[in-house]
Amino acid sequence: MTDSNPNDNNISFFGDGFFDWQRVKSETDRHEMYQYDEENQWGGFSREPFDENSYTLPAWAIGPFTKYAGNPVFAPDPHGWDCGRFAGGVHNGAAIKKDGLIYYVYRGEFPTPQDDPRHADQRATGIDYHCDIGVAKSSDGIHFERVAGPLFRPDGNEMYSFEDVCCVGHKGKYYMVLNRWDWAQYTDPAVCGVYIATSDDLIHWEKVGLAFPNASRIHRNACILQDGDNRPVRDTQGRFVMYINDGLIAYSTDLHEWESSEVDTPWPGGEGCFALANHNPSRPDDIVLFTGGHHTGHFYAIGEVLLSLQNPSMPLEWLPRPVITADDKIPYEAGYKAQAPHEHISPFGDTIFFTGLTDWNGKRFAYYGGSEYYTCLAISC
């Protein structure tokens, strides 16, 4: 079995930034949709016979990944703002190094306030949670302490939910891109979508605003192309690159002003997680885009797509099977609490997604979500 290529499959995007499993009216219906259905959710990958025992990763790929035995490495604080809720906790954060430490800039969830009349229209949508951004730090990449947060919802931003972080450091400044949502207007790209903030220290952040305020459709889940030290990487035309869900790509010369367009040749995997360049000295033009979404037997799993700095929008190959998947024998990856008696805390029992990766002590540390509730660690040499 060879690696898949752009001519293998008929792949298309929906064209509005959302996926089929998100197109439901009630929270009950939504939870029922968080189950893998092979007929509808194969993910656009080849259905040719596949022998996992004989398959080896190609030279361009990153992996294999080993899950840290002491997972999860970060959990909701039951007494804090990021207390979590059923189906959501602390996850989808960016890992970035500063002063010999790993900083984890993460999405923290909590139930939508029930006694605040300002949220009445949002509660009517059936979406029952909000998120804000917190910061934790670690000296070993495993044990984290919270140092900041919530960052964005104060000062008139209480209506918004801030989610799914990507961070890069460039010329002494840090750039964060994340999703901003108003649940009462979540399909309006003039209000919701990729949002930019900047910082000098990873603790105090200045809100810049929507990256694509004039977009005609939702732009979400942005990941800026970066190296293993989380510095943004330019393509051969001198442009910074941003991958966005649903077949979109964007370019910038300054990390502030971005222009997006649709890719001509889509790739499977649903959502972009993380875009890594300069990871292999013998292949200096390679880009590896980690993807999430439906994947060959899993509701959400991590795939890899090969692109190039010569043409960041053209997929060259992709792996036929994911490199990180959920294990239904591990409670915190199967929708249950990590501690006995393993209370059911999430319907996302077959869901692996990450937005944070950094090189650490000669290895690659990827911080992935366990049941969309915990942050877990997978390591690749």
C-alpha positions, 0 to 999 in steps of 0.5 A: 500500500503506497501513500495516498495522493491527490488523484486517489479520491473525490474530496470536497468541502462543504463551503461554509466552515461547518461540518455535517455533524455540527448541523443539528438543532439540539444538544441531545441530537448533537451528542448522538452525532458524536459517533463514528459512522463509516458510510458517512464519515470515512473521511475522504481516504482511499478504501483500498486494502491496507496492511498495517503490519507491513506499512512503514511511515514514509521519509516525509512523515512525523512519527510514530507517536507514543502516548505519555504513560502518565496522561492526562497532563492537564485537567479542568480546575473544578474550583476555577473559571476553567471548571469544565462541563459535560463534553468540554474541559481544557484542551486545544491549546498552543505549546510555545517555549519561553525562558526555558519553559513550555507555556501552554496557552489553552482553551478552558470551558465552562457552562454558559451562565444561566442567570445572565439575560444577555445570554438568552439568545445564545442559550436558545441555540442549544449551545450550552457552553463558553470558552476563554483562554488561559495560560499555564507553564511547565519546566518539564512539559508534563507538570503545569501550573496556571499563571494567567486567565481568563484572558479575553471575556472581560471588558465587554467581551462576555458574549463571546466564546474564545477557542482553539489556539495557535501561537507563534513567536516572531521578533520578540512578539507573540501572535495568537490566532484563535476562534471567536464565537457569538453563539447567537450569530455563529454563522456570521463571518462579520462577527465570528471566526479567526481572531488575532491577539498579540503579546510581549510576554505570553501573559498579557494579551492585546486584542487585535480583532478578526483576521477576516472581517470582510469574509463571505463565509466562516474562517475557523481553526487557523494554524500558522505554518511554523517550525519546531521552535514555534517561529513562523515560517515563510514560503519560497515567495516570502509569505507567512502561511495560514491553513484554515478549515474547509479548504481555505489558505491565507498569506501575510507579510506581517502576521497582522494582515491576511488574505485568504483564498480557496485551495484548488485541490483539497485533501482529506482529514476535515480540519487542520490541527498544526502546520510544521515546516523545517522539521527534516534537514534532508527535506528542507521544502517539506510542510507537514499539515496535521489534520483532524476530523473523520479518519478511516474508522475514527470519529476524529483522529490525527492524519498527516498531509505533505505539502511544500514551501514551493506551493503550500496549497497543493497536497503532494501525498497524505498518510493512508491511516492516522498517526494518533487515535483514541483508545477505547480501553483508556478511560480519559480517551473513551469519554470517562474521567481519568480517576476511578470510578471513571464517571462519564464526562463526555460523548467525545469517546473517539476523538483526538485533536490537537493544536499544540506541538513543540520541540522539547529536549530533542523530541516532539511534544504534541498536546492532544485532547482526551475526550475533549476534556483533558490535555494529554501528551504524545511524543515523537522522536 
